[in-house]
């Protein structure tokens, strides 16, 4: 009688076990790699970084206090007509009051109001300053937009308005404060106006005399013209630097959804 010897399955089982082990190890490594990737800080694309930064800047007019936006006092450089005389001198503008938040149509000239409304202006913030000698008074206004593209568009459109007959460029309306040197500052007393876009904001200023005199040919008085310009650009620049300063690059320190 012929007896066939049965083959022991140990070699086959061992081979199968090795294959299963290798497959399991590979799967574990894949899963572990995915988990590690998820735990790493999220990396934003350039477009996402720009969007987040724009959002951070655009909400500052709501997040910051009025006193933080409109500092007191604000230092500014003397006009260039002083030559070397005022090289080491810093002039100062003192805040006399901060106005209530205003609509984009009520805080600026009608021509500027139409532009602001068309480009998506949300509100206008204003404050009034006087120089250290109480000779000059200026109102600085901030028109807030949802993004920098809207602010830049508004600046271009208002800049394109040609001044005829010596008329002022449309801009912010003054805010007078009773009992202060700025009590007599009216729209008719504006000697200079200017605008500049900074981030999501259009920063405007209007400068005049504290004695309430109506508009005069300011260009005939080179020093007054230069000093008013220095005060206006200095105050507006300080406000713009607070609102428009680029934020730190955005990063996501946690897991997805942070």
C-alpha positions as CSV (number, residue, x, y, z in Angstrom):
1,X,0.0,0.0,0.0
2,X,1.4,3.3,-1.1
3,X,1.1,6.0,1.5
4,X,1.5,9.6,0.3
5,X,3.1,12.0,2.7
6,X,1.1,15.2,3.4
7,X,3.0,18.4,3.0
8,X,3.3,20.6,6.0
9,X,1.7,24.0,5.5
10,X,4.1,25.8,7.6
11,X,6.2,27.3,4.7
12,X,3.0,28.5,2.9
13,X,1.6,30.0,6.1
14,X,4.8,31.8,6.9
15,X,5.0,33.3,3.4
16,X,1.4,34.5,3.7
17,X,2.1,35.9,7.1
18,X,5.1,37.9,5.8
19,X,2.9,39.4,3.0
20,X,0.2,40.4,5.4
21,X,2.7,41.9,7.8
22,X,4.3,43.9,5.0
23,X,0.9,45.2,3.8
24,X,-0.1,46.1,7.3
25,X,3.1,47.9,7.9
26,X,2.7,49.9,4.7
27,X,-0.9,50.8,5.6
28,X,0.2,51.9,9.0
29,X,2.9,54.1,7.6
30,X,0.5,55.7,5.1
31,X,-2.0,56.4,7.9
32,X,0.7,57.7,10.2
33,X,2.0,59.9,7.4
34,X,-1.4,61.4,6.9
35,X,-1.9,62.0,10.6
36,X,1.5,63.8,10.8
37,X,0.5,65.9,7.8
38,X,-2.7,66.9,9.4
39,X,-1.0,67.9,12.6
40,X,1.5,70.1,10.8
41,X,0.7,73.9,10.6
42,X,-1.5,74.7,7.7
43,X,0.2,76.6,4.9
44,X,-1.7,79.4,3.2
45,X,-1.3,80.1,-0.5
46,X,-0.3,83.6,-1.6
47,X,-3.9,84.4,-2.6
48,X,-5.1,83.2,0.8
49,X,-2.5,85.2,2.7
50,X,-3.5,88.4,0.7
51,X,-7.2,87.8,1.5
52,X,-6.6,87.2,5.2
53,X,-4.3,90.3,5.5
54,X,-6.8,92.5,3.7
55,X,-9.5,91.3,6.0
56,X,-7.4,92.1,9.1
57,X,-6.8,95.6,7.8
58,X,-10.4,96.2,6.7
59,X,-11.8,95.5,10.2
60,X,-9.5,97.8,12.1
61,X,-11.8,100.8,12.0
62,X,-14.3,98.8,14.0
63,X,-11.8,97.0,16.3
64,X,-9.6,99.9,17.3
65,X,-10.7,102.6,19.7
66,X,-11.3,106.2,18.3
67,X,-8.4,107.3,20.5
68,X,-6.1,104.7,18.9
69,X,-7.0,105.8,15.4
70,X,-6.8,109.5,16.1
71,X,-3.8,109.9,18.4
72,X,-3.2,113.0,20.5
73,X,-1.0,114.7,19.9
74,X,0.5,114.0,16.5
75,X,3.9,115.2,15.6
76,X,4.8,116.3,12.1
77,X,7.7,117.8,10.2
78,X,7.9,121.6,9.6
79,X,7.5,122.9,6.1
80,X,10.5,122.8,3.7
81,X,10.4,126.6,3.4
82,X,12.1,126.8,6.8
83,X,15.2,125.4,5.1
84,X,17.9,124.4,7.7
85,X,16.2,126.5,10.4
86,X,13.7,123.8,11.3
87,X,15.7,120.7,10.4
88,X,15.6,119.3,14.0
89,X,12.2,120.7,14.8
90,X,9.0,118.6,15.2
91,X,5.7,120.5,15.1
92,X,2.7,119.2,17.0
93,X,-1.0,119.0,16.2
94,X,-3.4,118.7,19.1
95,X,-6.7,116.8,18.9
96,X,-9.7,119.0,19.9
97,X,-12.4,116.4,19.3
98,X,-13.6,113.2,17.6
99,X,-16.9,113.2,15.7
100,X,-19.5,110.5,15.8
101,X,-19.3,107.9,13.0
102,X,-21.0,109.4,9.9
103,X,-22.5,108.1,6.7
104,X,-20.4,108.3,3.6
105,X,-22.9,110.8,2.1
106,X,-23.0,113.2,5.0
107,X,-19.3,113.5,5.8
108,X,-17.9,114.6,2.5
109,X,-18.7,116.9,-0.4
110,X,-21.6,115.7,-2.7
111,X,-19.3,114.9,-5.6
112,X,-17.1,112.8,-3.4
113,X,-20.1,111.2,-1.7
114,X,-21.3,109.9,-5.1
115,X,-18.0,108.2,-5.6
116,X,-17.8,106.7,-2.1
117,X,-21.3,105.3,-2.4
118,X,-20.6,103.8,-5.8
119,X,-17.3,102.1,-4.6
120,X,-18.8,100.6,-1.4
121,X,-17.9,103.0,1.4
122,X,-19.2,101.7,4.7
123,X,-18.7,104.7,7.0
124,X,-16.6,107.8,7.6
125,X,-14.7,108.6,10.9
126,X,-13.5,112.1,11.6
127,X,-11.4,114.1,14.1
128,X,-10.3,117.7,14.2
129,X,-6.8,119.0,15.2
130,X,-5.2,122.4,15.7
131,X,-1.5,123.3,15.5
132,X,0.5,124.3,18.5
133,X,-0.1,128.0,17.9
134,X,-3.9,127.7,17.4
135,X,-3.5,129.3,14.0
136,X,-4.4,126.4,11.8
137,X,-7.2,123.8,12.1
138,X,-7.7,120.6,10.2
139,X,-10.2,117.8,10.0
140,X,-9.0,114.4,9.0
141,X,-11.5,111.9,7.7
142,X,-11.3,108.1,7.1
143,X,-13.7,106.4,4.6
144,X,-13.7,102.7,5.3
145,X,-14.1,100.1,2.5
146,X,-14.3,96.3,2.5
147,X,-11.0,96.0,0.6
148,X,-8.1,98.0,-0.8
149,X,-9.3,97.7,-4.4
150,X,-12.4,99.8,-3.5
151,X,-10.4,102.4,-1.7
152,X,-7.9,102.7,-4.6
153,X,-10.8,103.0,-7.1
154,X,-12.4,105.9,-5.0
155,X,-9.0,107.7,-4.9
156,X,-8.6,107.5,-8.6
157,X,-12.1,108.7,-9.4
158,X,-11.9,111.7,-7.0
159,X,-8.3,112.6,-8.2
160,X,-9.7,112.6,-11.7
161,X,-12.1,115.4,-10.9
162,X,-10.5,118.5,-12.4
163,X,-10.4,121.6,-10.3
164,X,-11.9,124.5,-12.2
165,X,-11.6,128.1,-11.3
166,X,-9.4,127.4,-8.3
167,X,-12.0,125.2,-6.6
168,X,-11.0,122.8,-4.0
169,X,-10.8,119.1,-4.7
170,X,-13.9,117.3,-3.3
171,X,-13.2,115.8,0.1
172,X,-14.0,115.7,3.8
173,X,-16.3,118.2,5.4
174,X,-14.9,119.9,8.6
175,X,-16.1,119.2,12.1
176,X,-16.2,122.2,14.4
177,X,-16.1,121.8,18.2
178,X,-17.6,124.6,20.3
179,X,-15.4,126.1,23.0
180,X,-12.2,125.2,21.2
181,X,-10.0,126.9,18.6
182,X,-11.8,124.8,16.0
183,X,-15.2,126.4,16.8
184,X,-15.3,128.4,13.6
185,X,-14.1,125.8,11.1
186,X,-16.7,125.4,8.3
187,X,-16.8,124.1,4.8
188,X,-16.4,127.6,3.4
189,X,-13.2,128.1,5.5
190,X,-11.3,125.2,4.0
191,X,-8.0,126.4,2.4
192,X,-6.6,123.0,1.3
193,X,-8.0,119.5,0.8
194,X,-6.3,116.2,-0.1
195,X,-7.0,112.5,-0.3
196,X,-4.9,109.3,-0.2
197,X,-5.7,105.6,-0.2
198,X,-4.1,103.4,2.4
199,X,-5.1,99.8,2.5
200,X,-8.9,99.6,2.8
201,X,-9.2,103.2,3.7
202,X,-9.4,106.6,1.9
203,X,-7.8,109.1,4.2
204,X,-8.8,112.7,3.6
205,X,-8.0,116.1,5.2
206,X,-9.2,119.7,5.1
207,X,-7.1,122.5,6.5
208,X,-8.1,126.1,7.3
209,X,-7.6,129.0,9.7
210,X,-8.9,129.0,13.2
211,X,-10.2,132.5,12.9
212,X,-12.9,131.3,10.5
213,X,-11.9,133.4,7.5
214,X,-13.3,132.3,4.2
215,X,-11.2,130.7,1.5
216,X,-8.5,133.0,0.2
217,X,-5.8,132.6,-2.5
218,X,-3.6,130.5,-0.2
219,X,-0.9,130.1,-2.8
220,X,-0.1,133.8,-2.4
221,X,1.2,133.0,1.1
222,X,3.9,130.4,0.5
223,X,4.6,129.9,4.2
224,X,1.0,129.4,5.2
225,X,0.4,127.1,2.2
226,X,3.5,125.0,3.2
227,X,2.7,124.8,6.9
228,X,-1.0,123.8,6.3
229,X,0.2,121.2,3.9
230,X,2.8,119.9,6.4
231,X,0.1,119.7,9.1
232,X,-2.4,118.0,6.9
233,X,-0.1,115.4,5.5
234,X,1.5,114.8,8.9
235,X,-1.9,114.2,10.7
236,X,-3.4,112.2,7.8
237,X,-0.2,110.1,7.5
238,X,-0.2,109.2,11.2
239,X,-3.8,108.1,11.0
240,X,-3.2,106.1,7.8
241,X,-0.2,104.3,9.4
242,X,-2.4,103.0,12.2
243,X,-5.1,101.7,10.0
244,X,-3.1,100.6,7.0
245,X,0.0,99.0,8.5
246,X,0.5,95.6,7.0
247,X,-0.3,92.8,9.5
248,X,2.0,90.0,10.3
249,X,1.9,87.1,7.7
250,X,-1.0,84.8,8.6
251,X,-0.3,81.4,9.9
252,X,-2.3,78.5,11.2
253,X,-0.6,77.0,14.3
254,X,-3.1,74.2,14.9
255,X,-4.9,71.4,13.1
256,X,-7.3,71.8,10.1
257,X,-10.0,74.3,10.9
258,X,-7.8,76.4,13.3
